[in-house]
């Protein structure tokens, strides 16, 4: 799931990423929006009249009430000159009447939305929704048709507009778009708070909960009611006067800070560029990395750059960074790039240190206003776990991983010595990936770069879709041209059931674009499945998702040739998308990923990763892009053998992230004498075999918890990994070569985990599929971390 958004991301986010949304929090875009004529314009003089000067246009606009949507063309906070205000109003016809964000569409007009559309669209929409909310409150009744359905329409209307804008900011960022979002974000948050703190709506949900009809409601509807009551409390509905005002100030400030955090990470990542003209400096880099570095140089003005002769530009974008750390023989280059990556957004104008401090202080203050001891308790109020159970799980996994991680380091040092490496007696952080890759090549006779030609993106996607057909009985077909896209590389697909009827759609944006696209990988919602929001005579509105990755783009005339890890990432994000798209819930608030507790939302994504090691699946996607040769079976066997290479180290890495997240949101006092880096170093003592560098500032780019939805929730990756490993073990139990049994188990997975959405608790859903509660044994077994006696 990826930072926002669900992903290995997630992002949430972008995020974000995948999101389990409170009704007033925007984590998805959904449905269409009825076009809103701007009636208020008739009250202004004719802007085309010769007697109507720029100064009179400005005066007319500045005299409008503060609540008028027309203020969008002349924001008071900017104190514009008459010329600026006049120019803004002159473009009002395009910005409002013809605003693509306010049009009636089947799919968002990603290709037509520009920054100029954001302010007027959001403000016009909010004015309309404010009126709809007021009307709902005045006539609210504790019935489904008079409460939940109109509420769903209000929420959906905002989600489609803001979700579209937020998505474009993640994949097509610009200074103009940032400025527009910054201007309207306070208005959006204000409306969300107004909605979340609505006492008439809160009281109506309580009335349903306490009515004699409660037991007649479906389980999904009961979950919606209980979630809305809980979410209202967590959004401050019970607070009064000064406390409510303070709470709302905190929410506004947190929104600004998390947005700024994310922007600083992106800008810091973009800022680092190292131009190299001497090929000796990048000795060891594979052809794919050299081609990408030359392609980057060409895009920066070095027109004659080539993979063979350079020049080359190294960046901190994942495909470039990882290639240097794993393959560059130049130790000084590895150190420089590693230090730059580790200290992103930790100095100068882009320093996130103070932003983190402010975020933690505000989160703690918010928790105490709501009656909790710390922010982790607020987070856990909407999750499966509790703080105690999280700490128990993390310690169990840490203890199981530690000795393996120590052995990993000993093996690495021994191999470096055997290789007569000058740094063998003093391995540093920038040496670990390089020597790990050399050890893996030596131990398993496998080179990940040599595998790239077997993993061309089109073939990988074909194999992934074939797996979905075999397991879940759905087909995935290209539908390019049916929906507008934001970049020519984006693909659009239709998902059909066994009767060839469409059940969902999704976008796929695969390649890295460091100048405009944030890092990571994520899936997010475009539209949710919904009975209430059905249109054109259909019984339901079909779900739509987008999957975003940052893998190696095509170089020259070659297709995108993927690393095996990139293959796993695509499978992961597709797992998220499947849960959203194959839902059978018609109640919009709990369809797909909505309403699913956050620490269970990674189950389908991590479950799908397991299939990358399934022989028939892997061999179906691994064909040489030039010769058509199948991946040799002996190489497949080596991949499987290398699956748990350094598993203890990788497990501890995730546990470090999860543990520092929990400590910062439980025991840490942001007003005390300890710094956030003191906490991280303390956690690292028990989760990292090689002590971190004194200047380690990775927290400044830890977007998952400071700009996404994983605050006091990063543990979710390990929590859901327990669920996903146990779920996959159901397929192992029936025999991975037993096609009939695999198909039957796959259909059961679809009808439970993928179909039920948030309409049942995650534990009930898991038990419905597995027949029992989850156990961590399968995870430890899959990762090779069980004690020998237990094998």
Secondary structure, DSSP 8 states (H G I E B T S, - for coil): ----BBS-----BTTBBS----TTS--B--S-------GGGGGS--TTSTT--HHHHHHHHHTS-TT-GGGGGS-GGGT--HHHHHHHHHTHIIIIIT-GGGS--SS--TTT--HHHHHHHHHHHHHHHHHHHHHHHHT--SSIIIIIHHHHHHHHHHHHHHHHHHHHHHHS--HHHHHHHHHHHHHHHHHHHHHHT-HHHHHHHHHHHTSTTGGGS-HHHHHHHHHHHHHHHHTTTT--HHHHHHHHHHHHHHHHHHHHHHHHHHHHHHH-EEEE--GGGGTT--HHHHHHHHHHHHHTT-TT-BTTTB-EEEESSHHHHHHHHHH---HHHHHHHHHHHHTTT-SGGG--HHHHHHHHHHHHHHHHHTT-SSHHHHHHTTSS--HHHHHHHHHHHHHHHHHHHHHHHHHHHHHHHHTT-TTGGG--HHHHHHHHHHHHHHHH---HHHHGGG-BHHHHHHHHHHHHHHHHS-EEEE-TTSS--SSTT-EEEEEE-TTS-EEEEEEEEEE--TTTS-SS-EEEEEE--BSTT--TT-SSB-EEEEEEEEE----TTS--B--HHHHHHHHHHHHHHHHHHS----SGGGSTTTT--GGGTTHHHHHHHGGGG-HHHHHHH-B-TTT--B--HHHHHHHHHTTTTTHHHHHHHHHHHHHHHHHHTTT--TTSS--HHHHHHHHHHHH-SS---TT--GGGG-HHHHTSS-TTTTTHHHHHHHHHHHHHHHHHHH-TT-HHHHHHHHHHHIIIIITSGGGS-HHHHHHHHHSS---THHHHHHTT-S-GGG-
